[in-house]
Amino acid sequence: MASVSLEKLDKSYGAVQIVKGIDLEIADGELVVLVGPSGCGKSTTLRMVAGLESVTDGRIRIGERVVNALPPRERDIAMVFQDYALYPHKTVRENMGFSLKVRGIRPEEAQTRIADAAKILGIAHLLDRRPGQLSGGQRQRVAMGRAIVRRPQVFLFDEPLSNLDAKLRGEVRTEIKRLHQTIGTTIIYVTHDQVEAMTLADRIVILRGGDIEQVGTPDEVYNRPSSVFVGGFIGSPAMNFARARVEAGRLVFRDGNALPLVSGHLAGEGREVIVGIRPEHFQPAADTAATLSVAAQVIEPLGSDTLVHFGLGEVMLTARMPPTVRLEPGQAFQIGVDPAKIHLFDAASEKAIL
């Protein structure tokens, strides 16, 4: 196992800068997820760590070694891609052991490693099958097993669940979490799916336009987002946003609705702010004195809860409500908010007001 250090890491293609001098320290044994929208630089960053992309500027350390000039095979890493890249004519056992054969590992040692990895991943009964006889989830487990048998210092995962359906994504995601808990190797994991990021990560690195927007634990990025971008990216359904003005200790929205301003928020009188409220932090009006007068637009019953979409002036917001809430489209109603759960962002910079 090893720590990974990115020091002012930069990647440009001609005049286009894809990764903009990022600094990141990943501890030995940590599972760090790089997340962000398409084009934010997350996969490019991972490929630079792997040695599949050259570094324009900056340094990459794996353990004590600067690896910028080292080819991928000398970096002691193993990478799992969204494309399983299995040899269709080889069995699972042969696919998992191929890299060991190339490296000259003794056959007895190789078979021990294959058996150990297959047991961890629950694919021991599949070792003599070929990829064409496997489901998508089983193929991805084989791809993970192929990486495990190498016993690298660092695992790199590049959107490994993208080709799986929702049910299989959940199953394999659990396997990856369990794998990390079992073997404890450093993992850098790239995804655009914030649910994967929240469920897997020790820490999440949120990228935007080649820069790091925020680094923190899942709890930190969910409960203390540093910007409107982070607040809107983390959480499902996404955080709601509406503009308001601070007036006499209240947040006054453009349609005249108002909510109390929590004393800890450092927002001065007359300041224009963006108010962020997560759908799950709305509640029935009877449960709080802080309420909004709104009208329901769309109702989505989900069984365990109900999504209620409503207008606040020109803005459409979403609330996650108990399944007992019964509303009709167009119906006026009162909805409550816990003032302590409200997030405030500067209207100009869109950065959090702490």
RAZI-V913199 format. One record per helix or strand. SS is the DSSP state (~ for helix, > for strand). FROM is the first residue (numbers start at 1). TO is the last residue. If there is no record, write none. Layout:
SS:FROM:TO / SS:FROM:TO
//
This chain:
>:4:13 / >:16:26 / >:31:35 / ~:42:50 / >:57:62 / >:65:66 / ~:72:74 / >:77:81 / >:91:91 / ~:92:102 / ~:107:121 / ~:124:126 / >:130:130 / ~:131:133 / ~:136:148 / >:154:158 / ~:166:183 / >:186:191 / ~:194:200 / >:203:208 / >:211:216 / ~:218:223 / >:227:227 / ~:228:233 / >:240:247 / >:250:253 / >:258:260 / >:272:277 / ~:279:281 / >:282:284 / ~:285:287 / >:291:301 / >:305:312 / >:315:322 / >:332:337 / ~:339:341 / >:343:346 / >:351:352
//
